[in-house]
């Protein structure tokens, strides 16, 4: 996808906001969007990924502490079945 070109007005707003975000309203739909530098977007996305990772780890800890566990062999068998791998030979 090719980026949309910003206007001179948006460029000036970004410069005055020191890295944004700069609100921009669609004249037809009145929907508000925010314009900010790519580096800020990348940092925000990384922070969200880390937050999701921490939540997944906490869910695993909560499951373990609540006794919601299955034996490793059973988990492996389920994964192999889901991925359509042949059962492990014993």
Buried (B, 14 or more C-beta within 10 A) or exposed (E): EEEEEBEEEBEEBBEEEEEBBBEBEEEEEEEEEEBBEEEEEEEEEEEEEEEEEEEEEEEEEEEEEEEEEEEEEEEBBEEEEEEEEEEEEE
